[in-house]
Amino acid sequence: MQYQHIKRRQMLGVVPCLMLAGLPAIAPAQASFPSRPLRAIVPQPPGGGFDFVARTLGERLAKQIGQAVVIENRPGSGTLVGTDAAAKADPDGYTLLMGSVSNIALNMGLYNKLSYDSLRDFEPVGIAVSYSYTLMARNDLPLNSLREVVSFAKANPGKLTYASAGNGSGQHVLAAALWHLSAADITHVSYKGAQAAYLDLLGGRVDLFFDLSSTARPQVDSGKVKALAVSGAERNPMHPNVPTILESGIAQLDLESWFGYFVSTKTPAAVKERLRGELTKVITHPEVQETFRSRGGKPLNLSADQTLALVRRDVERWTKLVRDIGIKAD
């Protein structure tokens, strides 16, 4: 009996030790994060807004954490291929996704079957910058304001045309939402990319085109096109004399395309906090903010709660609006 008592006491001491033995293996792994290079998936080709923001943030982040941030461009099916790859990656914090209104919010309404759920599968760890859109008109269009465009479109259904960089693109969804809310009948002309849309806008073969204000600026400043409205809640400093959609009184609509890094929601909490803290330093760095401003962006400095609220708001409102309008990308 004494032997059994001793063995029982020994076992009681061993069990807690065994339970505790596993804890140090987890904690140091998270405390030493990152111990190898990070991968940042960009669901668009090099050269666009996704790529520009990803590289701007990645370069500064790499200096801070002492590990490389490898940019991996994974375009295809709009933004689906890259976003799906990020959703299926190991949730260890070593895979980041460059997210925007496009792949995080709009896709939820554009596709009947989506391999990921933005709110279930991804969590933002740093929204860095937002860009408004500018509505441009061909230079010889005899309409000089958004209100005039809508009035003409109502009186002449289907006569005006608007370009987009592709079916389901940000330009398409924003314009379609505006025409839907203002009851304007304007014909959509889909192009394979913004460059082709600009060629026809400048050539007078299409009447209207929404594009990011940073990209639209050279065309507007050169006088080759007319700027009629901007999509942000406030006027864009690059186009201070151009009213917002809200100011026009045509529709209660605003959209700014934000960009930032996301990780899997299953990523360990300590790793998410480390990434969030490091990215906050990156996002608020004066050089990074000036880089974004010089390209027409509005630098953001949001708390974790504010960031999550922004993402949830845009996912919910744009999913509903896209479905109400009936826009489909598949």
N, C-alpha and C positions, 0 to 999 in steps of 0.2 A: 504493500500500500504506500509506503514511504517512497519507493522507487517511482511508482505511478504519479505521486504527488509532485515529485521533483520534475519528472518529465512534463507534467502538465504546466508547471510554472515556467519551465524552460520554453515550452511551446508558446505560452502566452506572451513571453518576451520576444520570441522570434517573429510572431505574426505582425506586430506593429513595425518591427524592423524591416520585414519584407515589404510592407505597405509603403513605408517611407523611402525604401531603397529606390523606388521608381521615380520619386519626385525630383531628385537632383538631375536626373537624365533629361527631364523636360525643361526645367527652369533655365539651366545654362544654355540649352539650345536656343531658347527664345531670347535670353539675355545677350547672347553673342550675335544675334541676327543683325545684319546679314553676314554670313561667313563665306559667301560666294557671289558672283555677279547676279544681278537682277535682269529679268527679261521684261521688256515693255512691248506688248502687242499693240500695233497700230492697225486698225481695220480698213485702212485706205492706203493708196500708193504714196511714195515719197513726193514731197512738194506741196501738199495741200495743208489745210488748217490743222487736221489731226496730227500730221507729221511734224509740223512746225512747233506746235505746243509740246508734243511728246519730247522732241529733241531739246527744246529750250529748258524744260524742267529736268529731263534726264541728265543733261550735262552738269547742271548745278548739284543735283542730288548725288551724283557719283562722287563729286569732290567732297561732299559732306560725310558720306557714309564709308568712303574708302574702298568702294567696290564699283566695278563697271556697271552701267545700265545699258544693256544691249537693246537697241531699237529693232524690233522685228515687224516689218510691214507684211500684213496678211490680208490683202484686198480680195474681193470676190463677193458676188451677189450683194452689191451695195456694201454694207458693213457686216454682213452676216457671218462670213467665213472667219474673220479675225475674232469677232465677239464670241462666237461659238467655241473657238479654240481656247479662249481665255476662260470660258465657263467650265470647260472640261479639264483644265490644268489642275495640278495638285494645289490644294488650298493651303500652301505653306508661306505665302507672302513673297515668294520669289518670282511670281508672274503678276505683272501689272497690266491693266487694260486702259488704253486711252479712250475715255468715254465722252460722249457729247449728247446733245439733245437728239441727234440723228439716231445713233444706235441704242441709246438707253431709253429714250422716250418715244420717238416717232415709230420705231420698228414694232413696238407693242401693239399699235393699232393698224399698221400697214400689212402685217402678215397674219394669215389665218392660223398657220402652224409655225410656231417659233420654238427653237430648241432650248431657249433660255427664258427666264423671267427676270426682268431687270431688278425688281425690288426683292425678289427671293434669292437670287444668285449673286448679286453684286452689291458692294458697299463702297461709297466714295471715301477716299482718304485724302483728297485734296482737289477741289475745284479752283482753278487758277485764274481763268479769264473768260470774258464773254464778248461776243461780237453781235452787233445788230445787223440787219439787212437793209439795203436801200432799194426802193422801187424806182427803176429807171424807165424812161420812155424814149423811143427813137426821137431824134432831134427835130424832125419835121412833123411830128404828131401835133395837130392843132388843139391839144388839150394840155393844160398847164398845172393841174392839181389833181389830187386823188378824187376829190369831190366831182370834178368835171369828168374824169374817167368813168366813175360809177354812174353818173347821170347819163352819159352817152351810151354806156353799155346797156342800161335799162331800156333806153329808147331804141337801141339797135342791137337786139340780142344776137350774140355769136359773131358780130362783125369784128370786134377787137380780138387780138391774139396776145397770149403771154407765153414766154419761153421758160423752160426749166432745164437743168442739167441732167434730167432723167426722171422717169416715173418714180414717184416716192421719195425723191430728193428733198432736202430742206427747202429749196426754192419752190418746188412744186407744191409741197404741203402748205407752206405759208401763204402763197398766192391763192391756192384753192380755198383755204380757210377764209381769207379776206373776201373773196368773191362770194362765197357761200353766205357769210354773215351779212354782207351788204346787198345780197340779192342781185348781184351783177352777173350777167351771162357773158363770159369771156372765154374764148376757145384756147385750150391748152395745146402747146406745141412742144413735144419732148425731144431733147437733143442728147447726144452721147457726150456729156461733159459741158462745162461752162464755156469753154473756148468756142465751140461751135455755136452756142447760143449768142455769144457776143458778136460773132461774125455776122449773123443775120440781123441782130439788133442794130449794129452800126451800118449795115447795108440796107436798112429800112424794110426788111422782109418779115419782121415780127415787131409788134408794137411795144410790148412791155417785158420787163425782166427784173425779178428780184434776185439780188446776189449779196454776199457779205459786203458790208460797207467798206472794209479794207480793200477788197478787190475792185469794188465799183469806183472807188475814189479817183484813180487816174482817168477813167473815162468821163466822170462828171467834171473834174477839174479842167480837162482839156476842152470841154464844151461839146464833145461828140455825142453826148446823151443828156437828157434832162432828168434831174432827181426830183421825184414827186413826194416821197414820204420815206421815213425810216421806221423800222419795226420795233425799236426799243421803247421802254416806258418813258424814257427821257430822250431829248435830242442828242444826236451824236456830235461830239466836238469837231469831228472831221467835216461834218455838214451842218454847221450851226444854224443856217438859215432854212433848213429843210424840216418841215413839221413832222411830228410822229403820226402814226395812224390814229392814235387816241385823240390827238389834237384836231384831226380832220373831222371828228364826230361821225365818221362813217361806220365804225365798228369798235366794239370793246375788245381789242386784240393787241397783244404785244408779244414779241418773241425775240429773245436774245439767245444765240447759240453758245452755250457755255462748254468749256473743255476742262477735263481733269482726269486724274488717275483713280481707278477703281481696283478693288481686289475681291476675291471670293468672300462671301459672308461667312464661310466656314474657316477662314483664316484665324489662327489663335489670337485672342484679344490683345495679348502683349505685343504681338507682331504688328497688328493693326495700329496700335497706339504709337509704336515706334515709327512706323511709316507716316502716320498722320503728323507727328511732331516734326519729323525731318522735312516733310513736304511743306508744312507751315513756314518753316524757315526759308525754304526755297521760294515759295510763292510771295513772301513779303520782302524778299531781297530787292533793294532799289534797282539793281541792274536788270533783274528779271522783269520787274514791273515796267521799267522804261522800254525794254525790248518789246513788250506787249503793246504799250502805248504807241510806240513808233510804227506799229503795224495795224493801228486802228482798233486795238482791243481795249476793254475796260478791265483792269486788274481787279481781282476779287480777294477779299480777306474775310472769310466766313468761319464761324465756329463749326464744330462737328455737328451740332444740332441744326444750325442754319443751313449747312451743306445738305444734310439729309432731308430737311424740309423742302429745300429748293428742288431736289431731285424728285421727291415724292409728288410735289405739286405739278411739275411738268409731265411726269409719267402719267398721272391721273387725268390731267386736263387735256393733254394732247392725244392720249389713247381714245378718250371719249369723243373729242372733236373729229379726229380722223375717221373714226367709225361712223359718226353721224353724217359726215360728208360722203362717205362711201369710197374713199381712196384706197386702192389696193396695189401692192407692189408685186404680188404673186398671182 
